[in-house]
Amino acid sequence: MAKLYTQKELATTKMLPKKETINFLLNYSKVLKIMKVGNQNFEIIAN
């Protein structure tokens, strides 16, 4: 028997990241370099 989806869904809570998480990801993306050499890709973290 087919399931009916007429019931109201539960309210979802907004999940917001912390400022520290955003800063970490932005800083990580700034130092990450991807170099293509031939058929291979090299990921270099320049700290």
Phi and psi in radians as a Rosetta constraint file:
Dihedral C 1 N 2 CA 2 C 2 CIRCULARHARMONIC -1.248 0.35
Dihedral N 2 CA 2 C 2 N 3 CIRCULARHARMONIC 2.464 0.35
Dihedral C 2 N 3 CA 3 C 3 CIRCULARHARMONIC -1.494 0.35
Dihedral N 3 CA 3 C 3 N 4 CIRCULARHARMONIC 2.306 0.35
Dihedral C 3 N 4 CA 4 C 4 CIRCULARHARMONIC -1.630 0.35
Dihedral N 4 CA 4 C 4 N 5 CIRCULARHARMONIC 2.322 0.35
Dihedral C 4 N 5 CA 5 C 5 CIRCULARHARMONIC -1.874 0.35
Dihedral N 5 CA 5 C 5 N 6 CIRCULARHARMONIC 0.957 0.35
Dihedral C 5 N 6 CA 6 C 6 CIRCULARHARMONIC -1.678 0.35
Dihedral N 6 CA 6 C 6 N 7 CIRCULARHARMONIC -0.206 0.35
Dihedral C 6 N 7 CA 7 C 7 CIRCULARHARMONIC -1.305 0.35
Dihedral N 7 CA 7 C 7 N 8 CIRCULARHARMONIC 2.605 0.35
Dihedral C 7 N 8 CA 8 C 8 CIRCULARHARMONIC -1.227 0.35
Dihedral N 8 CA 8 C 8 N 9 CIRCULARHARMONIC 2.377 0.35
Dihedral C 8 N 9 CA 9 C 9 CIRCULARHARMONIC -1.295 0.35
Dihedral N 9 CA 9 C 9 N 10 CIRCULARHARMONIC 2.689 0.35
Dihedral C 9 N 10 CA 10 C 10 CIRCULARHARMONIC -1.195 0.35
Dihedral N 10 CA 10 C 10 N 11 CIRCULARHARMONIC 2.553 0.35
Dihedral C 10 N 11 CA 11 C 11 CIRCULARHARMONIC -1.190 0.35
Dihedral N 11 CA 11 C 11 N 12 CIRCULARHARMONIC 2.307 0.35
Dihedral C 11 N 12 CA 12 C 12 CIRCULARHARMONIC -1.585 0.35
Dihedral N 12 CA 12 C 12 N 13 CIRCULARHARMONIC 2.492 0.35
Dihedral C 12 N 13 CA 13 C 13 CIRCULARHARMONIC -1.553 0.35
Dihedral N 13 CA 13 C 13 N 14 CIRCULARHARMONIC 2.514 0.35
Dihedral C 13 N 14 CA 14 C 14 CIRCULARHARMONIC -1.286 0.35
Dihedral N 14 CA 14 C 14 N 15 CIRCULARHARMONIC 2.234 0.35
Dihedral C 14 N 15 CA 15 C 15 CIRCULARHARMONIC -1.833 0.35
Dihedral N 15 CA 15 C 15 N 16 CIRCULARHARMONIC 1.926 0.35
Dihedral C 15 N 16 CA 16 C 16 CIRCULARHARMONIC -1.882 0.35
Dihedral N 16 CA 16 C 16 N 17 CIRCULARHARMONIC 2.382 0.35
Dihedral C 16 N 17 CA 17 C 17 CIRCULARHARMONIC -1.300 0.35
Dihedral N 17 CA 17 C 17 N 18 CIRCULARHARMONIC 2.733 0.35
Dihedral C 17 N 18 CA 18 C 18 CIRCULARHARMONIC -1.303 0.35
Dihedral N 18 CA 18 C 18 N 19 CIRCULARHARMONIC 2.767 0.35
Dihedral C 18 N 19 CA 19 C 19 CIRCULARHARMONIC -1.072 0.35
Dihedral N 19 CA 19 C 19 N 20 CIRCULARHARMONIC -0.615 0.35
Dihedral C 19 N 20 CA 20 C 20 CIRCULARHARMONIC -1.108 0.35
Dihedral N 20 CA 20 C 20 N 21 CIRCULARHARMONIC -0.664 0.35
Dihedral C 20 N 21 CA 21 C 21 CIRCULARHARMONIC -1.163 0.35
Dihedral N 21 CA 21 C 21 N 22 CIRCULARHARMONIC -0.754 0.35
Dihedral C 21 N 22 CA 22 C 22 CIRCULARHARMONIC -1.119 0.35
Dihedral N 22 CA 22 C 22 N 23 CIRCULARHARMONIC -0.782 0.35
Dihedral C 22 N 23 CA 23 C 23 CIRCULARHARMONIC -1.086 0.35
Dihedral N 23 CA 23 C 23 N 24 CIRCULARHARMONIC -0.704 0.35
Dihedral C 23 N 24 CA 24 C 24 CIRCULARHARMONIC -1.076 0.35
Dihedral N 24 CA 24 C 24 N 25 CIRCULARHARMONIC -0.815 0.35
Dihedral C 24 N 25 CA 25 C 25 CIRCULARHARMONIC -1.153 0.35
Dihedral N 25 CA 25 C 25 N 26 CIRCULARHARMONIC -0.699 0.35
Dihedral C 25 N 26 CA 26 C 26 CIRCULARHARMONIC -1.149 0.35
Dihedral N 26 CA 26 C 26 N 27 CIRCULARHARMONIC -0.762 0.35
Dihedral C 26 N 27 CA 27 C 27 CIRCULARHARMONIC -1.156 0.35
Dihedral N 27 CA 27 C 27 N 28 CIRCULARHARMONIC -0.659 0.35
Dihedral C 27 N 28 CA 28 C 28 CIRCULARHARMONIC -1.126 0.35
Dihedral N 28 CA 28 C 28 N 29 CIRCULARHARMONIC -0.729 0.35
Dihedral C 28 N 29 CA 29 C 29 CIRCULARHARMONIC -1.214 0.35
Dihedral N 29 CA 29 C 29 N 30 CIRCULARHARMONIC -0.443 0.35
Dihedral C 29 N 30 CA 30 C 30 CIRCULARHARMONIC -1.244 0.35
Dihedral N 30 CA 30 C 30 N 31 CIRCULARHARMONIC -0.590 0.35
Dihedral C 30 N 31 CA 31 C 31 CIRCULARHARMONIC -1.673 0.35
Dihedral N 31 CA 31 C 31 N 32 CIRCULARHARMONIC -0.165 0.35
Dihedral C 31 N 32 CA 32 C 32 CIRCULARHARMONIC -1.409 0.35
Dihedral N 32 CA 32 C 32 N 33 CIRCULARHARMONIC 2.172 0.35
Dihedral C 32 N 33 CA 33 C 33 CIRCULARHARMONIC -2.113 0.35
Dihedral N 33 CA 33 C 33 N 34 CIRCULARHARMONIC 2.349 0.35
Dihedral C 33 N 34 CA 34 C 34 CIRCULARHARMONIC -2.030 0.35
Dihedral N 34 CA 34 C 34 N 35 CIRCULARHARMONIC 2.096 0.35
Dihedral C 34 N 35 CA 35 C 35 CIRCULARHARMONIC -1.975 0.35
Dihedral N 35 CA 35 C 35 N 36 CIRCULARHARMONIC 2.332 0.35
Dihedral C 35 N 36 CA 36 C 36 CIRCULARHARMONIC -1.759 0.35
Dihedral N 36 CA 36 C 36 N 37 CIRCULARHARMONIC 2.134 0.35
Dihedral C 36 N 37 CA 37 C 37 CIRCULARHARMONIC -2.198 0.35
Dihedral N 37 CA 37 C 37 N 38 CIRCULARHARMONIC 1.894 0.35
Dihedral C 37 N 38 CA 38 C 38 CIRCULARHARMONIC 1.150 0.35
Dihedral N 38 CA 38 C 38 N 39 CIRCULARHARMONIC -2.163 0.35
Dihedral C 38 N 39 CA 39 C 39 CIRCULARHARMONIC -1.677 0.35
Dihedral N 39 CA 39 C 39 N 40 CIRCULARHARMONIC 0.040 0.35
Dihedral C 39 N 40 CA 40 C 40 CIRCULARHARMONIC -1.939 0.35
Dihedral N 40 CA 40 C 40 N 41 CIRCULARHARMONIC 2.600 0.35
Dihedral C 40 N 41 CA 41 C 41 CIRCULARHARMONIC -1.915 0.35
Dihedral N 41 CA 41 C 41 N 42 CIRCULARHARMONIC 2.341 0.35
Dihedral C 41 N 42 CA 42 C 42 CIRCULARHARMONIC -2.003 0.35
Dihedral N 42 CA 42 C 42 N 43 CIRCULARHARMONIC 2.226 0.35
Dihedral C 42 N 43 CA 43 C 43 CIRCULARHARMONIC -1.761 0.35
Dihedral N 43 CA 43 C 43 N 44 CIRCULARHARMONIC 2.146 0.35
Dihedral C 43 N 44 CA 44 C 44 CIRCULARHARMONIC -2.122 0.35
Dihedral N 44 CA 44 C 44 N 45 CIRCULARHARMONIC 2.248 0.35
Dihedral C 44 N 45 CA 45 C 45 CIRCULARHARMONIC -1.784 0.35
Dihedral N 45 CA 45 C 45 N 46 CIRCULARHARMONIC 1.927 0.35
Dihedral C 45 N 46 CA 46 C 46 CIRCULARHARMONIC -1.666 0.35
Dihedral N 46 CA 46 C 46 N 47 CIRCULARHARMONIC 1.571 0.35
